[in-house]
């Protein structure tokens, strides 16, 4: 029995050494200026969420349990699609209390794998996988969400994604977090800049490399980013977010970056089909400590698609008109996120 354990241990050690050697042997392709080539279309579509759900007690999910949950979810999606018949036409007036047919959503089909582990959350620090809000920040966050989910006084109060200004949640970032669909991002490099374009609404960050941060003029929707290389890792630091994007509404995975947040991202090409993405969010007034997360961007098998955002084109007047009708009839307009 002892010899058997020694043999197994030796086999595991040999496998680990072989894996490490293979990883060390792989070299990232280079751009014309000798930097690791991050260019291409990448996706972070996943069932893993930013914060850890209460159903998970640990950062890693056993592979067999993850596979079981993925199978159950796939069956649920098929059943949900079967209940919706597109040939039935649009709902009649006053009978439109319905959500997306699951045909139209694409969050991913698997939990995220980072460093060989199936992850229950992207957040790895704090260890509980939760954002460490201060009491005042949590109150501000909750009040803001309640306001945008329950107020229809005019277009300015509606979430930015609904108004087609930036993608909902934090798809454009930073940090770049997966959402309900359109989880692709395209990276383009020159010696002096890296441009990251999100598929949803085609938000783009133009990141100067090696330049000083411009003097603060006005806050930008995706913040003010500067980047530099540390060895083979691209580091991007972003500050000065527009006040209306500091809270990121996203179904059940909304969060708050803080009023004076600094987001530091690290991009490292680790394989032909993978980029290791790590980020830290810091704001001493919003969080009791900086919090850190990591995920894997995978090479996308699909190109970037046009995102035709119709909410801001013609649906927003309908949303506000419906709210006015509810006002006249003394009804409460259903809040975004009520069904979460």
N, C-alpha and C positions, 0 to 999 in steps of 0.2 A: 504493500500500500504506500509506504514511504517513497519507494522508487518511482511509483506511478505519479505521485504528487510532484516529485522532482522533475519527471519527464514533462508533465503538463506545464509546470512553471517555466521550464526551459523553452518549450514551444511558444508560450505566450511572450516571453522575453525576445525570442527570435523574431516573432511577428512584429512586435513593437519596434524593434531595431530596424527591421526591414522597411516598415512604414515610415519611420523617421528618415531613413536613408533615401527612400523614394521622394519624400517631400523636399529634402535637401537637394536632391539631384535636379528637381524641376526648376527651371529658370524662366522668369517672366519675360515675355517679348518686350522689346525696347522700341521707343520712338526714335526719331531722327536725332534728338538731343540726348539720347542715352537714358531716358527715364523709363520706368516700368509703364507699359502700355495698358491703360485702363479703358481704352475706347471700346465702344460697342453698346449693345442693348442688354441691360441686366434686369433681373426681376427679384423682388423680395416677397412675392406672393406666398402666403403661409397661413396656417391655422393658428400659429403662435401669435400671441398678442404682446403689446408693450409691457403691461403689468400682469402679474401672475394672478390667474383666477383662483378663487378659494377652493376649487375642486382639486388643485394640485398643492402638495405640501413641500415639494422639493423642486429645485431648478431643473434637474434631469427627469425625463419621463422614460420609464422602461420601454424598450422598443416594441415589445409585444402589446403593451397597453396602448401605445400610440397607434399601432396598426389596427387594433380593435376599434378605437374611437374613430379613426379615419374611415374604416369600412362602414360603421354605423352612420356616420355623417353622409357618406356617399349614397347610401340607401335612402336616407331622409330626403336628400336633394332630388333623387329620381322620383320619389313619391310626390314631392311638392310640385315638380314640373307636371306630373300627370294630372294634377288637380286644376291646372290652368289651361284653357283652350283658347288660343289666340283668335280662332274663327268666331268666338262669341261676340267680338266687337267691344267697343268702349262701354264702360259702365254708364248707366242712365243718370240723369240729374238727381242729386240727392242720394245716390247709391254708390258713391265713390270712396267709401272707407276701406281702402285696400292698399297693400304695399307691393313691392316688387315681386314679380314672378321670378323664381330662382334661376330661370334661364338667363337672366340679365346680370347676374352677379358672378364674380370670379375672384374670390378671396384666396384661392389655392386649395389643394386637396390633401396636403401633408403638413405635419408640424415641422418647424424649422430645425435643422441640424447645424450645430456650431461646434467646432473642434471635436467632432465625432459623437456629440451628445444630442439627443432629441430634447429640445428645450420647451419648458412650460411658459417662459416669458423671455423677452429680450433683455429686460433689466437683470443685471447680475450683482449689482451693488446699489443699495443694501441687499443683503442675502435673501430677504423675504420677497424680493421681486416687486416691491411697491414703491411709488414715488414718496419721498419723505417730506411732505408738505409741512410748513409751519401752520399753526392754527389760523392765523390771519389769511394766509394764502389759500388754505382750503376753503375758508368762508367766501373769499372773493371768487374762487373757482366755481363753487356751487351756485352762488348768486348769479354769476355771469351765464352759466349753463341754463339756469332756470329762466333767465331773461330771454335768451335767444330761442329757447324751446317753447316759450309761452307768450311771446309778444309779437303782434302783427300790425303795429301802428303804422309802419312804413317800410320801404325797402332797406333803409340803412341799418335796421336792427336785425335783419335776417342774416344767417351765417354766410361767410364769404364764399363757401362752396356753392351755396344755393344761388348766389348772385354771380357766379361764374368769374370771380376775381382770382381766387386761388383754389386749388383742390381741397376738398373737405378732409378733415383729419389733419394729417401732417405728411401727405404724400410727397409734396415738394420740399418739405423740410425747411431748414434743418432743425432737428434730425429727421431723416427720411424714414417714415414708419408706414407699414403696409396697411391698406384699407380694404374696402369692399370689392373694388375692381380697379382696373387700370394701374397695376402695380409695376409697370415697366419704367425704366429710366435709361436715357441715352447719355453716354459720356463722350465728349470730344475734347481732344488735347492739342494745344500748341505749346511752344516753349514758354510763352508768357502767360497762358491762361488755361484753365480747365472749365468747360461748360457742362453743366448737368441739367438735362431737361426731363421733367416728369411727364409721363403720358397724359395724366389727368390735367386738362386745361392747358397743357404744355407750358407750365411754369418753368422758367429757366433761371439758373444761377450762373452768372459769369464771374468766375473766381480768378482774380489776378494772383500770379505766383511770384513770390519774392518781393512784392511791393509793400510799402507802408500803407496802413489803413488811412483812407481819406479822412480829412477833418469832418466831424459829424455835421451834416446839414439837415437831413430829414430822415426819419425812419423808413425802411423799405419793407414791402410785404414779406420777403424772404430774408430780411436782415441784410447786413453788410458783411460780406465774407472776404477774407484774405487767406492765401494758402502758401505752404512751403513744403519742401521735401525733407524728411528725416530718413536718410538711407533710401530704402525702397518703399517707404510709406508716405503717402500724401496726407498732410495734416491741414485741416481747414478750420479756422476760427471765425465764428459769426456772432455779431452783436447788433444792436439797434433794430429790433423788430417793430414793425408797425403795431400800434396799440390794439388794433382789431384782430391781430393774428396771434396774440400772446396766449389766448385760450384756443385750443384746437379741438372743436367738436367733431366727434367721430363715433356715432352710434354708441356702443357700450365701452369704447376704449378712448374716451376723450382725456385730455390732460392740459396742463398749464405749464408754460416755460418760465413764467416770472416776468416782472416789469423791467428788470435789468439783467436779463439772462445773457450768459456767454455759453455758446454751444461749440464744443471742440470735437471734430470728427477726424477719424483716421481710416484711410482706405489702403488696403494692402492686397495686391494680386497674389493669391496663394495657389492657384491652379489655372489650367486653361479655361475652366468653366466656373471659376469662383473668385469673388473678392470678399475678404474679411472686412467687415464694416463695424467700427467701434465708435461710440460717442459718449461724451460726458456733458451734462447740463448743470450749470452752477448759477445760483442767485442766492446770496446770503439771506435775503429777506423772504424769499419764497420757500426755501428748503432748509431743513436742519443740517444737511450735508449735501455736497454734490452727489448726483446719482449717475451711474454708468450702465450702458447697455451694449450689447454686441449681437450681430446677426451675420448671415451669409447672403450676399448677392450672387445669384446664379445666372449664368449666361442664358438669355432668353432664346427660345426656339422660334419666337414670333417677332415681327418688326413692330415699331411704334405705330399705333393707329391714331387717326384723327379723333379728337374728343370734341364732339359737337355738343356744347353745353346749352341745352334749350331752356333750362330753368330761368336763366337771366334774359333769354330772348323773348319768350312769351308766357312761360309758366308762372313767373313771379307776379304779373298782374292778376293771374287767375288765383294764386294763393291769397293775395291781399283782398281780391273781390270776394272770395269765399269767406274770409274772416269778417268782412263787412256784413255779409249776409247773416253769419252767425251772430254778430252784434245786434242786428235788427230783430232776429228771432229769439234773442236771449239765450243762445247756446254757447257753450265753451268750445273753442276751436281745439281740436286734438293736437297736443304738443308733439313736436318731433322727438322721437325717442321714448314715447309713452309705452311702446310695445317691447322695450328692451327687457 
